[in-house]
Amino acid sequence: MHRVLIIAGSDPSGGAGIQADIKTVTCLGAYAMTAITALTIQNTQGVTGVMAVPPETILAQGLACLDDIGADTVKTGMLGDVAVMETVAQLMDATEAFAVVDPVMVAKGGHPLLAQEAVAALKSIMVPRAGLLTPNSPEAAALTGFAVDNEGDARRAGEALLKAGARNVLIKGGHLPGPEVVDLLFTQDQVFRFASERIDTPHTHGTGCTLASACAALWRPDRPLQDRVTLARDYVLGAILMAPGLGHGHGPLRHNWLL
């Protein structure tokens, strides 16, 4: 059974973070394990509090999983600060698992989830360890230092992040204007363009977490990366289209729509 170790923050409302990751991995047929980096207080209307988990506890959680069950893929989400990144790097270096790095910086409602001084560490510590880096356009802009306002900017950012050390980069285009959502996958020798009609809906809470976890759950050494991304995007699209309409803000997806 494909094993995924998820290193991320908790969302008690279940739409994003560890909870969305577990649902996604499970619904796509893989086995989910977790090392929780932070406890947040949030719902569909926003984040109102964050309590960090001590780095030594994060490390112990991850090693407990790796030393016993092992992992085929590691997926990272909310890391919070430099000390946590350094700890997570130890976990990533302790396994040969393929790493999907989602550089979570800001919650859907605008609450910062990464200390400003940690952006440079994210680029120096996490990006070079990423088998697949999955930033949205604002995150790509923060990591590269230039604006990402259109598809041309996204192509420039993807190339820059490859040069920064990521093996593959998926820049998500949901924040960019236009009738289509265009995601760009950069490998070492090719660029793949994925486009889908934009869905007018407020129910998009946790889409980034869900897409990255889907890529992690669907990873196989004999499956081309572009095929994994296609399957992951299809899964997220279905989860958005069949969203249950819960909450009074940015509602969650229907992670179990395949069932």
MILOFI-316436 format. One record per residue (C-alpha): residue number from 1; x, y, z. Coordinates in steps of 0.25 Angstrom, whole numbers. Layout:
+-----+-------+-------+-------+
! num !     u !     v !     w !
+-----+-------+-------+-------+
! NUM !     X !     Y !     Z !
...
+-----+-------+-------+-------+
//
This chain:
+-----+-------+-------+-------+
! num !     u !     v !     w !
+-----+-------+-------+-------+
!   1 !     0 !     0 !     0 !
!   2 !     6 !    14 !    -4 !
!   3 !    10 !    21 !     9 !
!   4 !     9 !    36 !    10 !
!   5 !    15 !    44 !    22 !
!   6 !     8 !    57 !    23 !
!   7 !    16 !    68 !    31 !
!   8 !     6 !    80 !    33 !
!   9 !    -3 !    88 !    42 !
!  10 !   -17 !    84 !    47 !
!  11 !   -30 !    90 !    42 !
!  12 !   -41 !    87 !    52 !
!  13 !   -52 !    90 !    42 !
!  14 !   -47 !    79 !    33 !
!  15 !   -46 !    87 !    20 !
!  16 !   -30 !    89 !    19 !
!  17 !   -17 !    85 !    26 !
!  18 !   -15 !    71 !    32 !
!  19 !   -30 !    68 !    31 !
!  20 !   -31 !    70 !    16 !
!  21 !   -18 !    63 !    14 !
!  22 !   -23 !    50 !    21 !
!  23 !   -36 !    50 !    14 !
!  24 !   -30 !    52 !     0 !
!  25 !   -19 !    42 !     2 !
!  26 !   -29 !    32 !     8 !
!  27 !   -40 !    34 !    -3 !
!  28 !   -29 !    32 !   -14 !
!  29 !   -25 !    18 !    -8 !
!  30 !   -12 !    21 !    -1 !
!  31 !    -9 !    21 !    14 !
!  32 !    -7 !    34 !    22 !
!  33 !     2 !    37 !    34 !
!  34 !     4 !    50 !    40 !
!  35 !    14 !    59 !    47 !
!  36 !     6 !    71 !    52 !
!  37 !    14 !    84 !    52 !
!  38 !     3 !    94 !    58 !
!  39 !   -11 !    94 !    63 !
!  40 !   -19 !   105 !    57 !
!  41 !   -33 !   111 !    61 !
!  42 !   -40 !   113 !    48 !
!  43 !   -53 !   110 !    41 !
!  44 !   -58 !   114 !    27 !
!  45 !   -58 !   129 !    31 !
!  46 !   -43 !   130 !    35 !
!  47 !   -32 !   127 !    44 !
!  48 !   -33 !   133 !    58 !
!  49 !   -21 !   126 !    65 !
!  50 !    -9 !   117 !    63 !
!  51 !    -1 !   109 !    74 !
!  52 !    12 !   103 !    69 !
!  53 !    16 !    89 !    72 !
!  54 !    31 !    89 !    78 !
!  55 !    41 !    84 !    67 !
!  56 !    46 !    72 !    75 !
!  57 !    31 !    67 !    76 !
!  58 !    30 !    69 !    61 !
!  59 !    43 !    61 !    59 !
!  60 !    38 !    50 !    68 !
!  61 !    25 !    48 !    61 !
!  62 !    31 !    47 !    48 !
!  63 !    42 !    38 !    52 !
!  64 !    32 !    29 !    59 !
!  65 !    25 !    27 !    45 !
!  66 !    38 !    26 !    37 !
!  67 !    45 !    16 !    47 !
!  68 !    33 !     6 !    47 !
!  69 !    24 !     8 !    35 !
!  70 !    33 !    16 !    25 !
!  71 !    28 !    25 !    14 !
!  72 !    28 !    25 !    -1 !
!  73 !    24 !    40 !    -1 !
!  74 !    26 !    51 !     8 !
!  75 !    16 !    63 !     7 !
!  76 !    19 !    76 !    14 !
!  77 !     9 !    88 !    17 !
!  78 !     9 !    98 !    28 !
!  79 !    23 !    99 !    34 !
!  80 !    22 !   113 !    41 !
!  81 !    36 !   117 !    44 !
!  82 !    51 !   114 !    42 !
!  83 !    53 !   104 !    53 !
!  84 !    41 !    95 !    48 !
!  85 !    47 !    95 !    34 !
!  86 !    61 !    91 !    39 !
!  87 !    54 !    80 !    47 !
!  88 !    46 !    75 !    35 !
!  89 !    58 !    75 !    27 !
!  90 !    64 !    65 !    36 !
!  91 !    52 !    56 !    34 !
!  92 !    53 !    58 !    19 !
!  93 !    67 !    54 !    19 !
!  94 !    64 !    42 !    27 !
!  95 !    56 !    36 !    16 !
!  96 !    58 !    34 !     1 !
!  97 !    43 !    36 !    -1 !
!  98 !    38 !    46 !   -12 !
!  99 !    35 !    59 !    -6 !
! 100 !    23 !    68 !   -10 !
! 101 !    26 !    82 !    -4 !
! 102 !    14 !    91 !    -3 !
! 103 !    20 !   105 !     2 !
! 104 !     8 !   109 !    10 !
! 105 !     9 !   124 !    14 !
! 106 !    -5 !   130 !    15 !
! 107 !   -18 !   124 !    19 !
! 108 !   -30 !   125 !     9 !
! 109 !   -36 !   137 !    17 !
! 110 !   -22 !   145 !    18 !
! 111 !   -16 !   140 !    31 !
! 112 !    -1 !   138 !    30 !
! 113 !     3 !   124 !    33 !
! 114 !    18 !   126 !    31 !
! 115 !    27 !   136 !    38 !
! 116 !    32 !   147 !    28 !
! 117 !    47 !   144 !    32 !
! 118 !    44 !   129 !    29 !
! 119 !    42 !   132 !    14 !
! 120 !    57 !   132 !    11 !
! 121 !    59 !   119 !    19 !
! 122 !    47 !   113 !    11 !
! 123 !    55 !   115 !    -2 !
! 124 !    68 !   111 !     4 !
! 125 !    64 !    99 !    12 !
! 126 !    51 !    93 !     6 !
! 127 !    52 !    97 !    -9 !
! 128 !    64 !    88 !   -12 !
! 129 !    58 !    76 !    -5 !
! 130 !    45 !    77 !   -13 !
! 131 !    43 !    66 !   -23 !
! 132 !    30 !    74 !   -27 !
! 133 !    28 !    88 !   -22 !
! 134 !    14 !    93 !   -23 !
! 135 !    13 !   109 !   -21 !
! 136 !     1 !   117 !   -25 !
! 137 !     4 !   130 !   -32 !
! 138 !     6 !   139 !   -19 !
! 139 !    15 !   128 !   -13 !
! 140 !    23 !   127 !   -26 !
! 141 !    25 !   142 !   -25 !
! 142 !    29 !   142 !   -11 !
! 143 !    40 !   131 !   -14 !
! 144 !    45 !   138 !   -26 !
! 145 !    44 !   152 !   -23 !
! 146 !    37 !   157 !   -35 !
! 147 !    22 !   159 !   -38 !
! 148 !    14 !   147 !   -44 !
! 149 !     2 !   154 !   -50 !
! 150 !     0 !   146 !   -63 !
! 151 !     4 !   133 !   -70 !
! 152 !    17 !   139 !   -75 !
! 153 !    21 !   143 !   -61 !
! 154 !    17 !   128 !   -56 !
! 155 !    27 !   122 !   -67 !
! 156 !    38 !   131 !   -63 !
! 157 !    35 !   128 !   -48 !
! 158 !    35 !   113 !   -51 !
! 159 !    49 !   113 !   -58 !
! 160 !    54 !   121 !   -46 !
! 161 !    50 !   111 !   -36 !
! 162 !    56 !   100 !   -44 !
! 163 !    69 !   108 !   -44 !
! 164 !    67 !   109 !   -28 !
! 165 !    68 !    94 !   -27 !
! 166 !    54 !    88 !   -28 !
! 167 !    53 !    76 !   -37 !
! 168 !    40 !    79 !   -42 !
! 169 !    30 !    91 !   -40 !
! 170 !    15 !    92 !   -42 !
! 171 !    11 !   107 !   -42 !
! 172 !    -4 !   107 !   -39 !
! 173 !   -12 !   118 !   -46 !
! 174 !   -24 !   120 !   -38 !
! 175 !   -21 !   134 !   -34 !
! 176 !   -18 !   139 !   -48 !
! 177 !   -29 !   146 !   -56 !
! 178 !   -36 !   140 !   -68 !
! 179 !   -47 !   130 !   -71 !
! 180 !   -38 !   118 !   -70 !
! 181 !   -30 !   113 !   -58 !
! 182 !   -16 !   110 !   -64 !
! 183 !    -6 !   102 !   -56 !
! 184 !     8 !   100 !   -61 !
! 185 !    17 !    88 !   -58 !
! 186 !    32 !    90 !   -60 !
! 187 !    41 !    78 !   -61 !
! 188 !    56 !    78 !   -64 !
! 189 !    54 !    77 !   -79 !
! 190 !    39 !    81 !   -82 !
! 191 !    27 !    90 !   -78 !
! 192 !    13 !    84 !   -78 !
! 193 !     1 !    93 !   -78 !
! 194 !   -12 !    89 !   -71 !
! 195 !   -25 !    98 !   -73 !
! 196 !   -39 !    96 !   -68 !
! 197 !   -51 !   105 !   -68 !
! 198 !   -51 !   114 !   -56 !
! 199 !   -62 !   110 !   -46 !
! 200 !   -70 !   122 !   -40 !
! 201 !   -71 !   117 !   -25 !
! 202 !   -67 !   121 !   -11 !
! 203 !   -65 !   106 !    -8 !
! 204 !   -50 !   106 !   -10 !
! 205 !   -44 !   104 !     5 !
! 206 !   -33 !    95 !     5 !
! 207 !   -31 !    93 !   -10 !
! 208 !   -16 !    95 !   -10 !
! 209 !   -14 !    85 !     2 !
! 210 !   -23 !    75 !    -6 !
! 211 !   -16 !    76 !   -19 !
! 212 !    -2 !    74 !   -13 !
! 213 !    -7 !    62 !    -5 !
! 214 !   -14 !    57 !   -17 !
! 215 !     0 !    58 !   -25 !
! 216 !     6 !    51 !   -13 !
! 217 !    -4 !    40 !   -12 !
! 218 !    -3 !    37 !   -27 !
! 219 !    12 !    37 !   -28 !
! 220 !    18 !    24 !   -34 !
! 221 !    32 !    22 !   -40 !
! 222 !    26 !    17 !   -53 !
! 223 !    15 !    27 !   -55 !
! 224 !    20 !    40 !   -62 !
! 225 !    19 !    53 !   -54 !
! 226 !     9 !    59 !   -64 !
! 227 !     0 !    48 !   -62 !
! 228 !     0 !    49 !   -47 !
! 229 !    -3 !    64 !   -48 !
! 230 !   -15 !    61 !   -58 !
! 231 !   -21 !    51 !   -49 !
! 232 !   -19 !    60 !   -37 !
! 233 !   -25 !    72 !   -44 !
! 234 !   -37 !    64 !   -48 !
! 235 !   -39 !    59 !   -34 !
! 236 !   -39 !    74 !   -29 !
! 237 !   -48 !    78 !   -40 !
! 238 !   -58 !    68 !   -36 !
! 239 !   -57 !    71 !   -21 !
! 240 !   -60 !    86 !   -24 !
! 241 !   -72 !    83 !   -33 !
! 242 !   -78 !    74 !   -23 !
! 243 !   -75 !    83 !   -11 !
! 244 !   -85 !    81 !     0 !
! 245 !   -88 !    96 !     3 !
! 246 !   -84 !    96 !    17 !
! 247 !   -80 !   108 !    26 !
! 248 !   -82 !   123 !    24 !
! 249 !   -69 !   126 !    17 !
! 250 !   -59 !   119 !     8 !
! 251 !   -66 !   105 !     9 !
! 252 !   -59 !    92 !     8 !
! 253 !   -58 !    82 !    -3 !
! 254 !   -65 !    68 !    -4 !
! 255 !   -52 !    60 !    -3 !
! 256 !   -60 !    47 !    -3 !
! 257 !   -67 !    50 !   -16 !
! 258 !   -61 !    38 !   -23 !
! 259 !   -68 !    29 !   -13 !
+-----+-------+-------+-------+
//
